[in-house]
Amino acid sequence: MPTASPRSRRDNRAVLDALSRCIAACELCADACLDEEDPKMMVPCIRLDRDCADICRLTAAFIARGSDHAQHVLRECLEICQKCHDECAQHQHDHCQQCAQACQACVEACKSYQGA
C-alpha cells in the first residue's frame, strides 16, 4: 500500500474547516443578497460570494487529497477570500457581516496552513 506524501500527512483539519465555513457563509450570503430591497446594488457582493465559494471548494479538494498544486490554488483562494471579505464588510446586512467574518477566518487559516 502506498504511503501518504508528506504534504498530505500535514494537519489540514483547521484549514478544511475554515474553507467549509467560508463556503457555507458565501452561499448563504449570495442567496440572502437576492432577497434584499435592491438586489441590483448587491451584484458585486453576489458575484464575489459565488467566486469565493467555488475557489474554496476547489482549494479544499486539492488540500484534502494532498495535491502538488494545492499551494498554487491556495494563493488564488487567499486573494478571492480577501476581496470577498472587503466587499461584504461594506454592507451592514447580518448575512454580509457573517460572510465577511468567515472569509477573514478563512484567510487566516489559509495563511497559517501556507506557512506551515
N, C-alpha and C positions, 0 to 999 in steps of 0.2 A: 504494500500500500504506500503511495507517495506521501511524503511528509509535507506539511504546510510550509510555504515560503515564510521567511522572517517577517515580511510585510503583512501577511495575512494573520500571523500569530500576535501581532500588536493588539493591545487592548483598544478595541474600537467601539465599545458599548456607549460611551458618553457621546461621541460624535454621531453615532447612528441614532441615538435617542433624540439629540438636538435636531438632526435632519428630519426625523419623523414628526416632531412637534412643529417644525417650521412648515413642512408640507401641509399639515392639518390647518395651521393658522392661516396660511396663504389661501388655501381652498375656501375656508370659511369666510375670510375677508373678501375675496373676489365675489363670492355669492352674495354676501351682505351688501356690498357696494352696489350691486344691481338693484337692490330694493331701496336705495336712498332716494330722496326727493329729486335730486338732479344727477342721475347716473352718468350723464354725459360728462359732467365735471370729474367723475371718478375713473374715467377711461385709463389715464396713465397708471393709476393705482391697480386697477384690474389687470392690465397687461403685465405689470411687474409682478403681481401676485402669481399669475399663471406661469410666467417665466421662472420665477423663484421656485415654485412648487416642482416644476419639471426638472430643473437643474439639481434640486435637492434629491429627487427620486433617482436620477442618474448617478449622482455622486454617492448616494447610499449603496447603490448596487455595485459600483466599482470598488468601494471600500470594503463592503461585505465579502466580496469574492477575492480580495487581495490583488486586484488588477495592477499591472505595472503602469497603467495610465491614470490611476486614481489621483496622483498628485497634480497632474495637468487639469483634470476635471475639477478638482478641489479649488484650484486658483480661480477658475471661472465662477464656481459656486460662491466663493467669498465675495467676488465683485458684484454679482447679481443680488445676493442677500443684503449687502450693504446698501445698494441702490433701492431695494425694496424697503428696507428699514427707513431710509431717508424720506422716501415718498410717503409711506404710511404714517410716519411720525408727524407729518404736517397736518394730518386730519384728526379731528377731535372725536370721531366715532370710536366707540369702545372696540369694535372689531379691528379697526385700523391700529389703535394703540396696542392691542394684544398681538397683532401681527408684527408690529414694529419690535415689540419685546422678544417675540420668538425668533425673528430674524437676527436681532442683536445677539441673542444667546447662541444661535447657530454660527454666526461669525466667530464668536469667541471660542466655541467648541472646535470649529474647523481650524482656527489658528493654532489652538493648543495641539490638536492632532497633527497638524502640518509640522509643528516644531518638535514633536516627539521623536 
